[in-house]
Amino acid sequence: MGAFLFRRFALTLVTLLGITLMTFLVMRIAPGGLTAGTTDLSARVSAHEQRKKFAALYDLDKPWYVQYGRWLKRLSRLDFGRSFKDDRPVLEKISERLPNTLLLNVLSLGLVFFVAVPLGILAAVKQNTVWDRAVSALVFIGFSAPTFWLALMLMMLFGVTLGWLPLSGLHALNADELSATSSVLDMARHLVLPVLISAFAGLAGLSRFVRNGLLEVVRQDYVRTARAKGLPESRVIFRHALRNALIPVVTLLGLSLPDLIGGGFIFETIFAFPGMGRLGFDAVMARDFPVVMGVGTIAAFLTLAGNLLADVTYALVDPRIRLAGKHR
């Protein structure tokens, strides 16, 4: 197990390094350069002089490999630099938004798991019935409906027409005046739409995956043997079949993290949600290079950590993964 963990951890570090390098180079080759929007340093000098001073101030006049090397050196101290926009430390800006993004993703992932698994079991047990067809219809809608369009429709319905839910943000304008209980309820109301929209597509896909996996497992000989012994059907499904059918689901949940984090850039912008996605989007629009690198690095780290956790969990529940690595 130790060798397996070492290989996976080393691969994760190399992948993270490659992601940061690609992000760095993409920002470097952006049209206009990183100093395109920095022309308000002084009204007494030309825009060209302002850009030169700005480049010298942030080492942007150095070769790219020198800049990247210095950035990696600062990263080893968890120093992402200071924002071009307001000169605040990037880590401080990220620390304000990261808990909100983690809360949104954890709630979405939890909703996906605790709703999709029962739906998949129901569709498998009631194969070719109205329940199975209903789950299949949910899957087709989840895969075909654009999530940004669905978000706008739900905002129109529950926010504008019915007025049940807030449309944006994480807190009400008078949040400071609310009691502790009212503040929690207010946050929950603000999270309903972003969590539902973020989880919808993953919920549809995972439920179908659980259904197909369970149908495959119930055809195995050991399940037939359990039934032949006279065990109750519920015990056959939940004690024998489901445990093995859920092994691939563990990996699938880990691999769904990139979609949640990537989709967060869209959902957080639509709902004006104060998370890392919106911070990164605003930074890209403003060419705030240190913030873009910081947000990209944290998002890549969370994604790779989720994949690593999924691989480790998969190896724990299925020893064949570890044995396959030893025989190479």
C-alpha positions in Angstrom: 0.0 0.0 0.0 2.9 2.3 0.8 4.4 2.0 -2.7 0.9 2.6 -4.3 0.5 5.8 -2.2 4.0 7.0 -3.1 3.3 6.5 -6.9 0.0 8.3 -6.7 1.3 11.2 -4.6 4.3 11.7 -7.0 2.0 11.7 -10.0 -0.2 14.2 -8.3 2.7 16.6 -7.7 3.9 16.3 -11.3 0.4 17.0 -12.6 0.0 20.0 -10.3 3.3 21.4 -11.5 2.3 20.9 -15.1 -1.1 22.7 -14.5 0.6 25.7 -12.9 3.1 25.9 -15.8 0.3 25.8 -18.4 -1.7 28.4 -16.6 1.4 30.6 -16.3 2.2 30.3 -20.0 -1.4 30.9 -21.1 -1.5 34.1 -19.1 1.8 35.2 -20.5 0.6 34.9 -24.2 -2.7 36.6 -23.6 -3.3 39.4 -26.2 -2.0 42.7 -25.0 0.2 41.2 -22.2 -0.3 41.3 -18.5 0.2 45.1 -18.4 -2.6 45.9 -20.9 -5.0 47.2 -18.2 -2.4 49.1 -16.0 -2.5 52.6 -17.3 -3.7 54.5 -14.2 -0.6 54.6 -12.1 0.0 58.3 -12.8 -1.5 61.0 -15.0 1.8 62.7 -15.6 3.5 59.9 -17.6 2.5 58.1 -20.8 0.8 54.7 -20.9 3.9 53.1 -22.2 6.0 54.4 -19.3 3.3 53.3 -16.8 3.4 49.8 -18.3 7.2 49.7 -18.0 7.2 50.7 -14.4 4.5 48.2 -13.6 6.4 45.4 -15.3 9.6 46.3 -13.4 7.7 46.4 -10.1 6.3 42.9 -10.5 9.3 41.4 -12.4 7.2 41.1 -15.6 10.2 42.4 -17.6 12.2 39.2 -16.8 12.2 36.0 -19.0 9.2 33.7 -18.3 11.3 31.0 -16.8 12.8 33.4 -14.3 9.3 34.6 -13.4 8.0 31.1 -13.0 11.0 30.0 -10.9 10.5 33.0 -8.5 6.7 32.2 -8.4 7.5 28.6 -7.4 9.9 29.8 -4.7 7.2 32.0 -3.3 4.6 29.2 -3.6 6.8 27.0 -1.4 6.2 29.6 1.4 2.4 29.7 0.5 3.0 33.2 -0.9 0.9 33.8 -4.0 2.0 37.5 -4.2 -0.2 40.5 -4.2 -3.1 41.4 -6.4 -2.6 43.8 -9.2 -6.0 45.3 -8.6 -6.0 46.3 -5.0 -2.5 45.2 -3.8 -4.0 42.8 -1.2 -2.3 39.5 -0.6 -3.7 36.9 -2.9 -3.8 34.3 -0.2 -6.0 36.6 1.9 -8.4 37.1 -0.9 -8.6 33.3 -1.5 -9.1 32.5 2.2 -12.2 34.7 2.2 -13.8 32.8 -0.7 -12.4 29.3 -0.4 -14.8 28.2 2.5 -17.8 29.3 0.5 -16.7 27.2 -2.5 -15.9 24.2 -0.3 -19.3 24.5 1.3 -21.0 24.6 -2.1 -19.1 21.6 -3.5 -19.5 19.5 -0.3 -23.2 20.1 -0.2 -23.5 19.4 -4.0 -21.5 16.2 -3.7 -23.4 15.0 -0.7 -26.7 15.7 -2.5 -25.5 13.8 -5.5 -24.6 10.7 -3.5 -27.5 10.5 -1.1 -30.1 11.0 -3.8 -28.5 9.3 -6.8 -27.7 6.0 -5.0 -31.3 5.4 -3.8 -32.6 6.4 -7.3 -30.2 4.0 -9.0 -31.2 1.1 -6.6 -34.9 1.8 -7.2 -34.4 1.8 -10.9 -32.5 -1.5 -10.8 -34.8 -3.3 -8.5 -37.9 -2.0 -10.4 -36.3 -2.7 -13.8 -38.6 -2.0 -16.8 -41.3 -0.4 -14.6 -42.6 3.1 -14.4 -40.0 3.9 -11.7 -37.2 2.8 -14.0 -38.5 4.9 -16.9 -38.9 7.9 -14.6 -35.2 7.6 -13.6 -34.2 7.2 -17.2 -36.2 10.4 -18.1 -34.4 12.2 -15.3 -31.0 11.1 -16.7 -31.9 12.3 -20.2 -33.1 15.7 -18.9 -30.0 16.0 -16.8 -27.6 15.4 -19.6 -29.5 17.4 -22.3 -30.6 20.5 -20.4 -27.9 23.2 -20.3 -27.2 23.9 -16.6 -26.9 27.7 -17.1 -30.3 27.8 -18.8 -31.8 25.6 -16.1 -30.3 28.0 -13.5 -31.9 31.0 -15.1 -35.3 29.3 -15.4 -35.3 28.3 -11.7 -34.2 31.8 -10.8 -37.2 33.2 -12.7 -39.6 30.7 -11.1 -38.5 30.6 -7.5 -36.9 34.0 -7.2 -39.0 36.3 -9.4 -42.4 34.7 -10.0 -42.9 32.9 -6.6 -40.4 35.0 -4.5 -39.5 32.0 -2.4 -35.8 32.1 -2.7 -33.1 34.8 -3.1 -31.5 35.2 -6.4 -27.9 36.0 -5.5 -25.2 36.2 -2.9 -24.8 34.1 0.3 -26.3 36.5 2.9 -29.1 39.0 3.0 -28.3 42.7 3.1 -29.4 42.8 6.7 -27.5 39.7 7.7 -25.7 41.6 10.6 -29.0 42.3 12.2 -30.2 38.6 12.2 -30.0 36.2 15.1 -27.8 33.1 14.8 -30.7 30.9 13.9 -32.1 33.4 11.4 -28.6 33.8 9.9 -28.2 30.0 9.3 -31.7 29.8 7.7 -30.9 32.8 5.5 -27.7 31.2 4.3 -29.6 27.9 3.7 -32.1 29.8 1.5 -29.3 31.4 -0.5 -27.6 27.9 -1.0 -30.7 26.0 -2.3 -30.6 27.0 -6.0 -26.7 26.9 -6.4 -26.5 23.5 -4.7 -29.5 22.1 -6.7 -28.1 23.3 -10.1 -24.6 22.2 -9.3 -25.7 18.7 -8.3 -28.3 18.1 -11.0 -26.2 16.8 -13.9 -24.0 14.7 -11.6 -27.1 13.3 -9.9 -28.6 12.2 -13.2 -25.4 10.5 -14.4 -24.6 8.7 -11.1 -28.1 7.3 -10.6 -27.8 5.6 -14.1 -24.3 4.4 -13.2 -25.5 2.8 -9.9 -28.5 1.2 -11.8 -26.3 -0.4 -14.5 -23.7 -1.5 -11.9 -26.3 -3.1 -9.7 -27.9 -4.9 -12.6 -24.5 -6.3 -13.6 -23.8 -7.5 -10.0 -27.1 -9.2 -9.4 -26.4 -11.6 -12.3 -23.2 -12.9 -10.6 -23.1 -16.4 -9.2 -22.7 -15.4 -5.6 -25.9 -13.4 -5.7 -27.8 -16.4 -7.2 -26.3 -18.5 -4.4 -27.5 -16.0 -1.7 -31.0 -16.1 -3.2 -30.9 -19.9 -3.4 -30.2 -20.0 0.4 -33.5 -18.3 0.9 -32.2 -14.9 2.1 -34.6 -12.0 2.0 -34.4 -10.0 -1.2 -33.5 -6.8 0.8 -30.5 -8.5 2.3 -29.4 -9.9 -1.0 -29.5 -6.4 -2.5 -28.0 -4.4 0.3 -25.6 -6.8 1.9 -24.3 -8.7 -1.1 -25.0 -6.9 -4.4 -24.9 -3.2 -3.4 -21.5 -3.3 -1.7 -19.8 -4.6 -4.8 -21.8 -2.4 -7.1 -20.7 0.7 -5.3 -16.9 0.1 -5.6 -16.7 2.0 -9.0 -19.0 4.7 -7.6 -16.3 5.7 -5.2 -14.0 6.5 -8.1 -16.7 8.2 -10.0 -17.5 10.5 -7.1 -13.8 11.5 -6.9 -13.7 12.2 -10.7 -16.8 14.3 -10.4 -14.9 16.9 -8.4 -13.4 18.6 -11.4 -16.9 19.1 -12.9 -18.1 20.6 -9.6 -15.1 23.0 -9.2 -15.1 23.9 -12.9 -18.9 24.4 -13.0 -18.5 26.6 -9.9 -17.0 29.3 -12.2 -20.3 29.4 -14.1 -22.7 29.0 -11.1 -21.0 31.4 -8.9 -21.1 34.0 -11.6 -24.8 33.4 -12.4 -25.8 33.5 -8.7 -23.2 36.2 -7.7 -22.0 33.7 -5.2 -18.9 34.9 -3.3 -16.7 31.9 -4.0 -13.4 31.2 -5.7 -15.1 30.7 -9.1 -16.3 34.3 -9.2 -13.0 35.6 -7.8 -11.1 33.8 -10.6 -13.5 35.0 -13.3 -13.2 38.6 -12.2 -9.4 38.2 -12.0 -9.2 36.9 -15.6 -11.3 39.8 -16.8 -9.1 42.3 -15.0 -5.8 40.4 -16.0 -5.0 40.1 -12.3 -2.2 37.6 -12.9 -1.3 36.7 -9.2 -5.0 36.0 -8.4 -5.5 33.9 -11.5 -2.4 31.8 -10.6 -3.5 31.5 -7.0 -7.1 30.5 -7.8 -5.9 28.1 -10.5 -3.4 26.4 -8.2 -5.9 26.0 -5.4 -8.6 24.7 -7.7 -6.1 22.2 -9.3 -4.9 21.1 -5.9 -8.5 20.4 -4.7 -9.3 18.5 -7.9 -6.2 16.4 -7.7 -6.7 15.8 -4.0 -10.2 14.5 -4.7 -8.8 12.2 -7.4 -6.1 11.0 -5.1 -8.6 10.3 -2.4 -10.8 8.4 -4.8 -7.8 6.2 -6.0 -6.8 5.5 -2.4 -10.3 4.6 -1.4 -10.7 2.4 -4.4 -7.4 0.6 -3.5 -8.6 0.0 0.0 -11.9 -1.6 -1.0 -10.4 -3.5 -4.0 -7.0 -5.0 -3.2 -6.6 -6.0 -6.9 -5.6 -2.3 -7.6 -2.6 -2.6 -5.4 -1.6 -6.0 -6.6 -1.7 -4.9 -10.2 0.8 -2.2 -9.4 3.2 -4.7 -7.8 3.3 -7.1 -10.8 4.4 -4.4 -13.3 
